[in-house]
Amino acid sequence: QVQLLESGPGLLKPSETLSLTCTVSGVSISSYYWSWIRQPPGRGLEWLGYIFYTGSADYNPSLKSRVTISIDTSKNKFSLRLSSVTAADTAVYYCARVKQQLGGYNWFDTWGQGTLVAVSS
Amino acid sequence: DIQMTQSPSSLSASVGDRVTISCRASQSVASHLNWYQQKPGKAPKLLIYSASSLQSGVPSRFSGSGSGTDFTLTISSLQPEDFATYYCQQSYTTPRFGPGTKVDIK
């Protein structure tokens, strides 16, 4: 059974860097793409980026200058860094597995439980 | 940048009702469209991928249709556990979710 679990600080001050880790169990991280998605309280979902085990990554253009996703295949984990946070970055952050199909089709089939990160002075 | 809209934004329905939710993309996404269900305090759950393929383990009362810019999620007979918010998501370009449709009890 594939499981994902987010971990990291739940409270940050403005201008700090958000760092979260997603621990993957039940499957090798080297077999899929992996993503981060966030959801501000009471609002919709926003894709942040994804990474492949090779380290190849792509990011949401609206956040590209502040987002970095990295991967540690030896520990079956991948991580998110978001720099210069503001109150607008307050959200539940989810990690998710990306399933793919020929033709470029892809979807988020397995999600972590999510972790709330609040930004406040 | 492809924008996604959903209608209605919310609806009230009764157990047993047939429910349809619409999703529209600002330009064609072919069949690169997925549907998720989210309950309060929980992570989204994949229901439908590639516009019409039912995710393993999802009840057959859920179905998806459409291609290009217009898509529909249908629940053939609403069950108590189906009261939730539903999101569409295009994966043709930079992944983007629709704003959601909340289904609550009439």
Chai-1 contact restraints between the chains, C-beta under 6 A:
chainA,res_idxA,chainB,res_idxB,connection_type,confidence,min_distance_angstrom,max_distance_angstrom,comment,restraint_id
A,G44,B,F97,contact,1.0,0.0,6.0,A-B,restraint_1
A,G44,B,P99,contact,1.0,0.0,6.0,A-B,restraint_2
A,G44,B,G100,contact,1.0,0.0,6.0,A-B,restraint_3
A,L45,B,F97,contact,1.0,0.0,6.0,A-B,restraint_4
A,W47,B,P95,contact,1.0,0.0,6.0,A-B,restraint_5
A,Y94,B,A43,contact,1.0,0.0,6.0,A-B,restraint_6
A,Y105,B,S50,contact,1.0,0.0,6.0,A-B,restraint_7
A,N106,B,S91,contact,1.0,0.0,6.0,A-B,restraint_8
A,W107,B,N34,contact,1.0,0.0,6.0,A-B,restraint_9
A,W107,B,Y49,contact,1.0,0.0,6.0,A-B,restraint_10
A,D109,B,L46,contact,1.0,0.0,6.0,A-B,restraint_11
A,W111,B,A43,contact,1.0,0.0,6.0,A-B,restraint_12
A,Q113,B,A43,contact,1.0,0.0,6.0,A-B,restraint_13
A,G114,B,A43,contact,1.0,0.0,6.0,A-B,restraint_14
